Amino acid sequence: MTLLDQISLFAPPDFAAFALLLIAGVLTGWVIEHPPASRPSVSLLMADVRRGWMRQMALRDNRIFDAQLIGNLRQGTAFFASASLITIGGVLATLGNTDQLIGVAEDLTAISAPAIVWELKLLVTLMFLANAFLKFVWSHRLFGYCAALMGAVPNDVGTSDALARAAQAAEINITATRGFNRGLRALYFALASVAWLLSAWALVVATVLTMAMIWRREFASASRLVLLEGAGEDTAL
């Protein structure tokens, strides 16, 4: 079966739903990382908190607490990277058993379609899962860089490069967190993409609900109000 033959198996709503999924994944991340100045996202507010953490770390003589925190962050990224890899294996195993896949899909949708249709839909889920895995692995490595930079901060804050090293650690910490958040969003949209097995319209609904959930957590959550109060910003924003 040629590529054109495979494409012809999908209806226009399928293409529209797939395009919406991709655009939503890219656009959601861009808005979170580049929000309007008048309405910062939780991710942006937490970046300032992390800079404050590294400044306080530089002033502490005993940094065991900071080492434990960065260790916990690395454990979290390692857990999600492992979970993503296991899920990728599960999807690949499903792709290798197309007969069972077709049976389950037809039971759920009452639609008869060639195996290639269901496989291509699962490949979209696999794409998001692979992206999540790569983001988590890179985030884990960056948290390791951050730990090394934290260890390089002199105990004497009066040293010329003490605060400079702390600032470097903060920026690496923020970059690592950005990668971790991107990995989480990829997992969210991977879950949404599974709805395509039901229908194109189910994928549209799942994508919209996923976008709404992410937007609420970043721009309309109770945690954001707490961070705004801590930053001295008007909570009416």
N, C-alpha and C positions, 0 to 999 in steps of 0.2 A: 504494500500500500504506500503510495507516494505521499509527500507532505500535503499536497493539495487535496488529496482524497481524505486525509485525516482532518484537515481543516473543514472540509465540507460536512463532516459529521456533526459539527456544532452549529447551533442556531444563532441568529443575531443577539438574542438576550444573553447567551453565554459569553459572547465577546464583550458585550457591554458590562456584564457583571465582573468579568476578569479584569477589564480596564479599570473599573471602579476600585477593585481590590488593590491593584498596583498603585493607582494614584493616591488612594487613601493611606497606604503604607508609607509612601514617600512624603506626602503633604503633611500628615500628622506629625511625623518626626521633625520636619522643617519648622512647622509652627511652634512646636514645643521648644526647640533649640533656638529659635529666632522670634520670640513673642514680641508683641507691642510693648513699648517702654512703659505704657500706663497699666499693663496687666501682665506682669512676669509670671512665668510658669513655676510650678513647684521645683522642677529641675534647676531652673535658673536661681531661685532663692536658695536652694541647697548648695549651689556652687559657692555662694558667699559664706554660708555656714562652714564649708570645708576650708575655705581660706582662713576663717577665724580659728578653726581647729588647729591648723598648722602653725599659726602665730602663737597660740597658747602652748602648743607642744614645744616650741622653741624656748619658752620661758620656764618650762618645767625641768627640774633636775632629774626627777625619776620619771622615765617615759615608758614604764611597763604597761600602763593603762593604754597608751597610744599604740604600742606594739600589739596588744590584744585586740584592739579595734581593727587595725589593718589586717590582722590575721583572720578575724571573723569575716571581713569583706572578701578576702581571698577564698575562704571556705565557701562562701555563698556563690561566688562565680564558678568555683570548681563543681559545686553541686548541680547548678543549672547546665553547665557544659556537659556533665556526665548524663544528666537527664535528657538533654537534647540529642546526644549521640545514641542513647538507648532508643529514643523515639524514632530516630532516623532508621535504625536497624529494624524496628517494627514495621515502618512503612515499606522498606525494601522487601521485607519478608512477605508483606501483603501483595506487593507487586509481583512477587514470584509465585503466587498462588492465585492466578486470575480466575480460575473456575469458582473458587469460594467467594472471591470478590464480586463476581458477576451475580452469584446467587443472592448474596446479602443485599447488593444494590438494587436488584430487581424486586426483592421482597419489600424494600423500603419505599421504592418509587413507583413500582408497577410499570416501569419503563424498560423496554428491551433495547439494548444498545451493544455494539461490539466492545470487546474487552479493551481496545485501545482508548476508547472514550473515558472509561473509568481510570485507566492507568495514567492518562494525561492529566486528569483532574488531581490524582494523588501526587503527580510530579510537582504540581504547584505547591501543595502542602510540603513536599520534600524540599523545595526551593527555600521556603521560609524557614524551615527547620535547620537547613544547612547554614543559612545566613545567621540564625540565632547562635548556632554552635560556634561559628567563627568569631562572632562578636564577644561571646563569653570567654573564649580562649584568649583573645587579645586583651580583654579587660583583666583577666586573671594575671596575665604577664605584666600589664601596666601597674597593677597594685603591687606586684613584686618590685618594680622599679621605684614606686613610691616608698616602699619600705626601705629600700637601699638609700634613697635620698634622705629619709627621716633619720636613718642611722648616721648620715654624713653631717647632720646639723650639729655644730659645736655646742657643748653644754654652756659655754660662756656666751650669753646673748650679746655681750659687748663686742664679740668678734665680728670683724667686718662682713664676713660672708654668712653669718648665722641666719639672719632674716632672709637673705637672698636664697639660701638653700631651702629654707622653710617655704618660701614662695614657690620655688620650683616643685617641691613635693606637693604643694597644694594644687598646682596646675596639672601635674601628672595624675593626682587623685581625681580631679574633676574630669580629665579625659578618660580615665578608667571607668568612672561612673557613667559617663556618656555612652561608652560602648556597652556597659551592662544594661542600661536603659533601652538602648537600641535592640539588644538581644531579647529583652522582655517584650518589646513591641512586636518583634518578629514572631515570637511565640503566640502572642494574642492573635495576630493575623493568620498564623498557621492554623489555629483552632477555627477561625472564621472560614478559612478556605475549605475545611472539611464539609461545610454546608453545601458546597457545590455538588456533592454526591447526591443530594436530594433534588436540587433544581437550581437554575440560574437565579430565580427570584429568592430562593432561600439564601444564596450567597450574598445577594444585595442586602437582604435584611441583616444577616450576620455581620457584614462589613459595616453597615451603618451603626448597628448596636455597639460594635467594637470601637468605632471612632467616638461614639458618644461616651462610652465608659472611660476611654483614655482622656478625652477632653475634660470630663468632670473631675477626674482625679488630679489633673494638672492645673485646672483653672477654676474649679468651683467646689473644692473639697474642704472639709474642716481642717485638715492638716495645713492647707495653704493659708487659711486664716490665722492659724497659730504662728506660722512662719512670718506672715506679714506683720503681726503684732510684735514679734521679736525684732523685726527689721525697722520698726517704728513707722510703718506705712499705714495709711488709712485703710481700714478693713472694708470700707464701703466700695473699694475698687472692684 
